[in-house]
C-alpha cells in the first residue's frame, strides 16, 4: 500500500523529460530534511490527515492530507479520471521509502512509462525500465547518506544549486561513489538570478545540462 499526497496531470518541467505530458504521483513521507524543499507538506505521515483517494486528485492547494492506495487503486484512479498522459512521475516526499515494483510493473503492463524522482538516500526498488532521476541530497539535516547503489542506478543526476559549494559537493560525491554519470543537470534553486548564472557557467564548463523548472515559469504544477 502506498501513501498518496497528490495526483495530477501536467507537463514535466525538469531534466530529460521536460515537455512530456505526465501524471504526477506524489507520495507522502520523507525524513531527509532538505532545507530548500518545496514540498514540505509531504514530510510527515499523520493519521489525522488521512483522507479518501479522490481527495488527493488535482488539489487546489498544498496540504499534508494523504490517502492510502494499492497499485490497482492507483491505476483505476488514472483510468477513471480519463488522463491521456502515458508517462507517470513518482515523486514525493521520498518515493523510494516504498517498494515501487508493484505499481511500476502494473503501469508498464497497461501502457505507461514510469519515472522516479529520488534523493538517492534509500535503496531503489523499481523495474529496470523505470527511468530514475537522482537529485542527491548531500549533508541534509536528516543525516542520510546518498547511496552508491542509487547513484549507480540513476539514469540522470539532477542537482539543485545556489552556491559554488553545491557544485563542489556534487563533484565530491562522484569521486566518493566512483560514479561518472552520462547525464548531469544543474537546477538553479528558486530560479534566483545568481544561481541561474552559476548553473549556466558550470554547465558550459563541464558539458553538463541545465534544468530550469519550466513548469514554474509557465505557472503550472
N, C-alpha and C positions, 0 to 999 in steps of 0.2 A: 504494500500500500504506500502511496506517495502523498505527501502533504503539499497541497497546491495553494499558492498565494494568488496567482493571477493567470488568466488565459486571454490572449488577444491576437488578432491578425493584423499584420502591418508589413512594413518593408525593413529588412535587416539593414542597419545603418553602419555596421562596423566590419573592418577587415575583409577577408577574401569574398565573403558572401554579400558584400554591400550591394544594395539594389535588388536583392532577391525577395520576392513575396514570401512571407514566413508566418508561421503560427508560433507565438512565444508561449512556452510553458514554464512559468516561474514557480520554483519550488520554495517551500518555507524551511528556514533553519540555516544558520551559518554562525560558527564560533570564531571565525578568522579575525574579525575586528579591524577591517580596512578603514583607515581614517578618512578617506575620500569617497567611501561607498555612497552611491546614490540610491540604494535600495535597502536602507537600514530597517525598513518595516518588515523585512524578511528574516531578520536575525533570530528572533525568539519564537518559540512554539508554545503558546499559552492556550490551554483548552477553553479559556473564557471566550476566545475569539474564533472558535471553530464554527463554521457555517456550512451551508449546503454548497455543492459543487457549482450549481448555477450562479451563486452569488459571487464567484470568483471571475466570472466572464466579463470582459470589457469593463473593468472597474472605472468609475468616473474620477476617482482619486486614490492615491496610495493609501494602503491600510495594512495592518497586521492581521487581518482576518484571513483564515485559511480553511481549506476543506480537505478531506481525506478521499482518495480515489485510487482504484486499481488501474492497471494498464487498459483493461477493457472499458472501464468507465471513461477514461481519457479519450480513447478512440471514438466511443459512442458520442461523447460531447462534441468532438470535432465534426462528426458526421451530422449531428442534429443541428449544429449552427450553420451548416452549409458552407463552411470555409472552402475556398478554392486553392489556397496556397498548399504546396506539396512539400515544403521544407519546414521542419519543426526544430526550433531552437530551444533547448532545455537549459535553463539558466536559474539564477537564484537571487539571494541565498547561495548556498553551495550545493549544487546538484549531485556532486559525487559523494555526498554523505549517504546516498541511496545506491542500491544496485539498479542500474539503468538498463540492464539487459532485457528484462521483460517488456518494458514499454517501447524500447527502441526496436526490438525484434518484431513486436506486433505492428508497429508503424511501418517498418520496412515491408512486411508481408502485405500491407494494404496500400502500397504505392508511395509512401512518404520517404524522404531522406531526413536524416537527423544530424543535429549538431549540438555539442555540449560546450558551454562556457563555464570554465572552472578555474579556481585559484591554484590548482596543482598541489594542494595540501592533503588531499585524500586519494586513495587508490581509485583509479578509473575503471569501473566495471561497466563495460559497454561493448557492443559488437565492433568488429574490425572495420566495418564500412561506415561507422559513425565518425563524422568529422569532429575532431577535438581541438578546441581553442583554449590554450592555457594562458591565462593572464596571471603570471606568477606574483603572488602576494608575499613580498620579502620583508622580514623583520616587522611583522604586524603585531599588535598588542595581544592577540590570541596565542602567540607563541608557537604556531605551527610552522614546520619546515616545508619548503617546497620539495616534493619528492622527485628523485631522479627518474623513477618509473613514469611519472606523469610527464616530465619533460621529454622523455624518450617517446612516449605515445603521442605527443602533440603533433597535429598537422600544421599548426601555426602557433606562433607566440604573439600575443597582443599585450603590450606593456604600457600602462599609463605613466606619463612623465610630466613633471613640473620643473624639476631642477636637474642639474648635471649629475648629482649623486644617484638619481634614479637610473640613469643610463649606466653608470659605473656599477651599480648593484646588479643590473641585468647581465653585464659582461662577466662579473664575478661569478654569477650563477651558472653561466655557460661553462666557465672553467671548472667550477666545483662539480658539476654534473657530467662533464665530458660531452655535452650535447652541443652540436653546431647546427641549429635549425635552418632549413631552407627558406622558411617564410618568417620574417620578424617584422611586426608592425609596432610603431610607436604611436601612442594616442595621447594628445595633449589633454591634461586634466582640466575639466570645466571650460574648455575652449579659450583659456586665457592666452592673451597675445604672446606673452613671454614664453609660455610652454609650447605654443604652436611654432614659434621661431626656432626654439631649441630642437623640437622634433624634426622640423624640415631640415635644419642644418645637419643633424645627426644622421637622418635617413640618407641624405645625399652623400655624406662622407663614408658611410658604411654599406651603402647599397641596400638599405632596409626599406620598408614601405611605411607610408603614412595612413593612419586611420583617424578620421576626423568626426566620427559620430554624426553622420549625415542626418539621422532622424531628428537630432536636436536642432540643427539648422533649419530643418523643414517644419519643426513644431509638431511632430507626431510622436507616438510611443515607440 
